[in-house]
Amino acid sequence: PFVIVCNHQASLDLMGMAEIIPECCVPIAKRELLYLGTVGWACWLSGIIFIDRHRRDAAIEVISRTASTMRRENVR
């Protein structure tokens, strides 16, 4: 298992990230990306799990549920 942290600084970084991210992984992104027009729509359609960084307890709950599912389904 591993964690890939992408600190995208430009819109073109998304294309690079799509090339290096393994097939069987679980992407998590900040909820603010959901509101970036077509980028947000594409992220939502691709199944990215969004974390609301302003609601700490809710973010921890989402990460905890995601980790449990990942362990159960044996994915990274």
N, CA, C and O atoms as a GROMACS GRO file, in nm:
protein
  304
    1PRO      N    1   0.083  -0.120   0.000
    1PRO     CA    2   0.000   0.000   0.000
    1PRO      C    3   0.087   0.125   0.000
    1PRO      O    4   0.199   0.125   0.051
    2PHE      N    5   0.034   0.231  -0.057
    2PHE     CA    6   0.107   0.356  -0.061
    2PHE      C    7   0.010   0.472  -0.075
    2PHE      O    8  -0.108   0.453  -0.106
    3VAL      N    9   0.061   0.591  -0.054
    3VAL     CA   10  -0.019   0.713  -0.067
    3VAL      C   11   0.051   0.803  -0.168
    3VAL      O   12   0.171   0.826  -0.159
    4ILE      N   13  -0.025   0.852  -0.265
    4ILE     CA   14   0.028   0.947  -0.362
    4ILE      C   15  -0.037   1.081  -0.332
    4ILE      O   16  -0.159   1.092  -0.333
    5VAL      N   17   0.045   1.182  -0.305
    5VAL     CA   18  -0.007   1.315  -0.278
    5VAL      C   19   0.024   1.403  -0.398
    5VAL      O   20   0.140   1.420  -0.436
    6CYS      N   21  -0.080   1.459  -0.458
    6CYS     CA   22  -0.062   1.544  -0.575
    6CYS      C   23  -0.097   1.687  -0.536
    6CYS      O   24  -0.210   1.716  -0.498
    7ASN      N   25   0.000   1.773  -0.546
    7ASN     CA   26  -0.020   1.914  -0.516
    7ASN      C   27  -0.030   1.988  -0.648
    7ASN      O   28   0.064   2.058  -0.689
    8HIS      N   29  -0.143   1.972  -0.713
    8HIS     CA   30  -0.157   2.028  -0.847
    8HIS      C   31  -0.156   2.181  -0.841
    8HIS      O   32  -0.228   2.243  -0.763
    9GLN      N   33  -0.073   2.238  -0.925
    9GLN     CA   34  -0.058   2.383  -0.930
    9GLN      C   35  -0.122   2.443  -1.055
    9GLN      O   36  -0.137   2.565  -1.064
   10ALA      N   37  -0.160   2.359  -1.149
   10ALA     CA   38  -0.221   2.407  -1.273
   10ALA      C   39  -0.319   2.301  -1.324
   10ALA      O   40  -0.314   2.186  -1.282
   11SER      N   41  -0.406   2.341  -1.413
   11SER     CA   42  -0.505   2.248  -1.468
   11SER      C   43  -0.441   2.133  -1.543
   11SER      O   44  -0.496   2.023  -1.545
   12LEU      N   45  -0.326   2.155  -1.604
   12LEU     CA   46  -0.260   2.050  -1.680
   12LEU      C   47  -0.208   1.938  -1.592
   12LEU      O   48  -0.184   1.827  -1.639
   13ASP      N   49  -0.190   1.966  -1.463
   13ASP     CA   50  -0.142   1.864  -1.371
   13ASP      C   51  -0.239   1.746  -1.363
   13ASP      O   52  -0.196   1.633  -1.339
   14LEU      N   53  -0.367   1.771  -1.384
   14LEU     CA   54  -0.466   1.663  -1.378
   14LEU      C   55  -0.436   1.555  -1.481
   14LEU      O   56  -0.452   1.436  -1.453
   15MET      N   57  -0.392   1.596  -1.600
   15MET     CA   58  -0.359   1.498  -1.704
   15MET      C   59  -0.239   1.413  -1.664
   15MET      O   60  -0.236   1.293  -1.688
   16GLY      N   61  -0.140   1.476  -1.603
   16GLY     CA   62  -0.023   1.402  -1.557
   16GLY      C   63  -0.058   1.305  -1.445
   16GLY      O   64  -0.008   1.193  -1.441
   17MET      N   65  -0.144   1.349  -1.354
   17MET     CA   66  -0.186   1.262  -1.244
   17MET      C   67  -0.260   1.141  -1.297
   17MET      O   68  -0.244   1.031  -1.246
   18ALA      N   69  -0.342   1.161  -1.399
   18ALA     CA   70  -0.418   1.050  -1.457
   18ALA      C   71  -0.325   0.943  -1.515
   18ALA      O   72  -0.360   0.825  -1.518
   19GLU      N   73  -0.208   0.983  -1.560
   19GLU     CA   74  -0.113   0.888  -1.618
   19GLU      C   75  -0.037   0.808  -1.513
   19GLU      O   76  -0.004   0.692  -1.538
   20ILE      N   77  -0.009   0.866  -1.397
   20ILE     CA   78   0.074   0.797  -1.298
   20ILE      C   79  -0.006   0.723  -1.191
   20ILE      O   80   0.049   0.635  -1.124
   21ILE      N   81  -0.132   0.755  -1.173
   21ILE     CA   82  -0.212   0.692  -1.069
   21ILE      C   83  -0.245   0.550  -1.112
   21ILE      O   84  -0.294   0.528  -1.223
   22PRO      N   85  -0.220   0.452  -1.025
   22PRO     CA   86  -0.250   0.312  -1.059
   22PRO      C   87  -0.399   0.290  -1.083
   22PRO      O   88  -0.482   0.368  -1.036
   23GLU      N   89  -0.432   0.183  -1.154
   23GLU     CA   90  -0.572   0.153  -1.186
   23GLU      C   91  -0.655   0.124  -1.062
   23GLU      O   92  -0.768   0.173  -1.050
   24CYS      N   93  -0.602   0.046  -0.973
   24CYS     CA   94  -0.679   0.001  -0.858
   24CYS      C   95  -0.647   0.088  -0.736
   24CYS      O   96  -0.585   0.042  -0.640
   25CYS      N   97  -0.689   0.212  -0.740
   25CYS     CA   98  -0.663   0.302  -0.628
   25CYS      C   99  -0.791   0.379  -0.595
   25CYS      O  100  -0.887   0.378  -0.671
   26VAL      N  101  -0.789   0.445  -0.481
   26VAL     CA  102  -0.905   0.520  -0.435
   26VAL      C  103  -0.865   0.667  -0.426
   26VAL      O  104  -0.792   0.705  -0.334
   27PRO      N  105  -0.911   0.750  -0.518
   27PRO     CA  106  -0.875   0.892  -0.515
   27PRO      C  107  -0.962   0.969  -0.416
   27PRO      O  108  -1.084   0.949  -0.410
   28ILE      N  109  -0.899   1.056  -0.339
   28ILE     CA  110  -0.967   1.144  -0.245
   28ILE      C  111  -0.924   1.286  -0.276
   28ILE      O  112  -0.805   1.311  -0.300
   29ALA      N  113  -1.018   1.379  -0.277
   29ALA     CA  114  -0.987   1.519  -0.309
   29ALA      C  115  -1.065   1.613  -0.218
   29ALA      O  116  -1.166   1.574  -0.159
   30LYS      N  117  -1.018   1.733  -0.208
   30LYS     CA  118  -1.091   1.832  -0.130
   30LYS      C  119  -1.221   1.868  -0.201
   30LYS      O  120  -1.228   1.874  -0.323
   31ARG      N  121  -1.323   1.891  -0.122
   31ARG     CA  122  -1.457   1.915  -0.174
   31ARG      C  123  -1.464   2.039  -0.265
   31ARG      O  124  -1.549   2.045  -0.353
   32GLU      N  125  -1.376   2.134  -0.245
   32GLU     CA  126  -1.376   2.255  -0.326
   32GLU      C  127  -1.359   2.226  -0.475
   32GLU      O  128  -1.408   2.302  -0.559
   33LEU      N  129  -1.291   2.116  -0.507
   33LEU     CA  130  -1.272   2.080  -0.649
   33LEU      C  131  -1.403   2.047  -0.718
   33LEU      O  132  -1.415   2.060  -0.840
   34LEU      N  133  -1.501   2.005  -0.641
   34LEU     CA  134  -1.631   1.970  -0.696
   34LEU      C  135  -1.696   2.089  -0.766
   34LEU      O  136  -1.779   2.070  -0.855
   35TYR      N  137  -1.660   2.209  -0.728
   35TYR     CA  138  -1.723   2.330  -0.781
   35TYR      C  139  -1.640   2.400  -0.888
   35TYR      O  140  -1.661   2.518  -0.915
   36LEU      N  141  -1.547   2.328  -0.950
   36LEU     CA  142  -1.463   2.387  -1.054
   36LEU      C  143  -1.513   2.355  -1.195
   36LEU      O  144  -1.434   2.317  -1.282
   37GLY      N  145  -1.641   2.370  -1.217
   37GLY     CA  146  -1.697   2.352  -1.351
   37GLY      C  147  -1.676   2.212  -1.404
   37GLY      O  148  -1.709   2.114  -1.338
   38THR      N  149  -1.622   2.204  -1.524
   38THR     CA  150  -1.606   2.074  -1.589
   38THR      C  151  -1.507   1.984  -1.515
   38THR      O  152  -1.521   1.862  -1.518
   39VAL      N  153  -1.408   2.043  -1.451
   39VAL     CA  154  -1.312   1.964  -1.372
   39VAL      C  155  -1.386   1.894  -1.257
   39VAL      O  156  -1.367   1.775  -1.234
   40GLY      N  157  -1.469   1.968  -1.187
   40GLY     CA  158  -1.546   1.912  -1.077
   40GLY      C  159  -1.642   1.804  -1.124
   40GLY      O  160  -1.656   1.700  -1.060
   41TRP      N  161  -1.706   1.828  -1.236
   41TRP     CA  162  -1.799   1.731  -1.294
   41TRP      C  163  -1.724   1.603  -1.331
   41TRP      O  164  -1.772   1.493  -1.303
   42ALA      N  165  -1.608   1.618  -1.392
   42ALA     CA  166  -1.528   1.501  -1.431
   42ALA      C  167  -1.481   1.424  -1.308
   42ALA      O  168  -1.482   1.301  -1.308
   43CYS      N  169  -1.440   1.495  -1.205
   43CYS     CA  170  -1.398   1.430  -1.081
   43CYS      C  171  -1.513   1.351  -1.020
   43CYS      O  172  -1.495   1.237  -0.978
   44TRP      N  173  -1.630   1.410  -1.016
   44TRP     CA  174  -1.748   1.345  -0.959
   44TRP      C  175  -1.784   1.220  -1.039
   44TRP      O  176  -1.812   1.114  -0.983
   45LEU      N  177  -1.783   1.233  -1.172
   45LEU     CA  178  -1.817   1.119  -1.257
   45LEU      C  179  -1.715   1.005  -1.247
   45LEU      O  180  -1.750   0.889  -1.265
   46SER      N  181  -1.590   1.039  -1.217
   46SER     CA  182  -1.487   0.936  -1.208
   46SER      C  183  -1.483   0.868  -1.072
   46SER      O  184  -1.403   0.778  -1.050
   47GLY      N  185  -1.569   0.911  -0.980
   47GLY     CA  186  -1.580   0.843  -0.852
   47GLY      C  187  -1.487   0.891  -0.743
   47GLY      O  188  -1.466   0.820  -0.645
   48ILE      N  189  -1.432   1.008  -0.757
   48ILE     CA  190  -1.345   1.062  -0.653
   48ILE      C  191  -1.426   1.084  -0.525
   48ILE      O  192  -1.541   1.128  -0.530
   49ILE      N  193  -1.366   1.052  -0.412
   49ILE     CA  194  -1.429   1.074  -0.282
   49ILE      C  195  -1.388   1.212  -0.235
   49ILE      O  196  -1.269   1.243  -0.224
   50PHE      N  197  -1.486   1.294  -0.206
   50PHE     CA  198  -1.460   1.433  -0.167
   50PHE      C  199  -1.462   1.448  -0.015
   50PHE      O  200  -1.548   1.394   0.053
   51ILE      N  201  -1.365   1.524   0.036
   51ILE     CA  202  -1.351   1.551   0.179
   51ILE      C  203  -1.377   1.699   0.203
   51ILE      O  204  -1.318   1.785   0.138
   52ASP      N  205  -1.467   1.727   0.296
   52ASP     CA  206  -1.496   1.866   0.334
   52ASP      C  207  -1.399   1.905   0.445
   52ASP      O  208  -1.419   1.869   0.561
   53ARG      N  209  -1.296   1.978   0.410
   53ARG     CA  210  -1.191   2.013   0.505
   53ARG      C  211  -1.239   2.111   0.612
   53ARG      O  212  -1.172   2.126   0.715
   54HIS      N  213  -1.351   2.176   0.591
   54HIS     CA  214  -1.404   2.271   0.689
   54HIS      C  215  -1.488   2.202   0.796
   54HIS      O  216  -1.518   2.263   0.899
   55ARG      N  217  -1.525   2.077   0.774
   55ARG     CA  218  -1.602   1.999   0.871
   55ARG      C  219  -1.517   1.878   0.910
   55ARG      O  220  -1.531   1.769   0.854
   56ARG      N  221  -1.430   1.898   1.007
   56ARG     CA  222  -1.330   1.799   1.046
   56ARG      C  223  -1.392   1.663   1.079
   56ARG      O  224  -1.346   1.560   1.029
   57ASP      N  225  -1.495   1.661   1.162
   57ASP     CA  226  -1.556   1.535   1.202
   57ASP      C  227  -1.614   1.458   1.082
   57ASP      O  228  -1.599   1.336   1.073
   58ALA      N  229  -1.677   1.530   0.992
   58ALA     CA  230  -1.733   1.466   0.872
   58ALA      C  231  -1.621   1.412   0.783
   58ALA      O  232  -1.633   1.303   0.726
   59ALA      N  233  -1.512   1.487   0.772
   59ALA     CA  234  -1.398   1.442   0.690
   59ALA      C  235  -1.336   1.315   0.748
   59ALA      O  236  -1.304   1.222   0.674
   60ILE      N  237  -1.320   1.311   0.879
   60ILE     CA  238  -1.264   1.192   0.944
   60ILE      C  239  -1.356   1.072   0.923
   60ILE      O  240  -1.309   0.961   0.901
   61GLU      N  241  -1.486   1.093   0.931
   61GLU     CA  242  -1.583   0.985   0.910
   61GLU      C  243  -1.573   0.930   0.768
   61GLU      O  244  -1.574   0.808   0.748
   62VAL      N  245  -1.564   1.018   0.669
   62VAL     CA  246  -1.553   0.973   0.529
   62VAL      C  247  -1.424   0.895   0.508
   62VAL      O  248  -1.425   0.791   0.442
   63ILE      N  249  -1.314   0.944   0.563
   63ILE     CA  250  -1.187   0.873   0.548
   63ILE      C  251  -1.192   0.738   0.618
   63ILE      O  252  -1.140   0.639   0.566
   64SER      N  253  -1.253   0.732   0.734
   64SER     CA  254  -1.264   0.607   0.809
   64SER      C  255  -1.347   0.504   0.732
   64SER      O  256  -1.308   0.387   0.722
   65ARG      N  257  -1.462   0.546   0.678
   65ARG     CA  258  -1.545   0.455   0.599
   65ARG      C  259  -1.471   0.408   0.475
   65ARG      O  260  -1.481   0.291   0.436
   66THR      N  261  -1.399   0.500   0.411
   66THR     CA  262  -1.322   0.465   0.291
   66THR      C  263  -1.214   0.362   0.324
   66THR      O  264  -1.196   0.265   0.250
   67ALA      N  265  -1.143   0.383   0.435
   67ALA     CA  266  -1.038   0.289   0.475
   67ALA      C  267  -1.096   0.152   0.504
   67ALA      O  268  -1.036   0.050   0.467
   68SER      N  269  -1.210   0.147   0.570
   68SER     CA  270  -1.274   0.018   0.598
   68SER      C  271  -1.312  -0.056   0.470
   68SER      O  272  -1.290  -0.176   0.458
   69THR      N  273  -1.368   0.017   0.377
   69THR     CA  274  -1.406  -0.042   0.248
   69THR      C  275  -1.283  -0.090   0.173
   69THR      O  276  -1.285  -0.197   0.112
   70MET      N  277  -1.176  -0.012   0.176
   70MET     CA  278  -1.053  -0.050   0.108
   70MET      C  279  -0.996  -0.179   0.165
   70MET      O  280  -0.953  -0.266   0.090
   71ARG      N  281  -0.995  -0.191   0.299
   71ARG     CA  282  -0.945  -0.314   0.362
   71ARG      C  283  -1.032  -0.433   0.323
   71ARG      O  284  -0.982  -0.540   0.291
   72ARG      N  285  -1.163  -0.413   0.327
   72ARG     CA  286  -1.257  -0.522   0.297
   72ARG      C  287  -1.243  -0.568   0.152
   72ARG      O  288  -1.247  -0.688   0.125
   73GLU      N  289  -1.226  -0.473   0.059
   73GLU     CA  290  -1.218  -0.507  -0.084
   73GLU      C  291  -1.074  -0.526  -0.134
   73GLU      O  292  -1.052  -0.554  -0.251
   74ASN      N  293  -0.977  -0.510  -0.044
   74ASN     CA  294  -0.835  -0.530  -0.076
   74ASN      C  295  -0.787  -0.444  -0.192
   74ASN      O  296  -0.730  -0.494  -0.288
   75VAL      N  297  -0.812  -0.313  -0.181
   75VAL     CA  298  -0.761  -0.217  -0.280
   75VAL      C  299  -0.668  -0.118  -0.211
   75VAL      O  300  -0.665  -0.108  -0.088
   76ARG      N  301  -0.592  -0.046  -0.293
   76ARG     CA  302  -0.502   0.056  -0.238
   76ARG      C  303  -0.576   0.187  -0.230
   76ARG      O  304  -0.519   0.288  -0.186
   0.00000   0.00000   0.00000
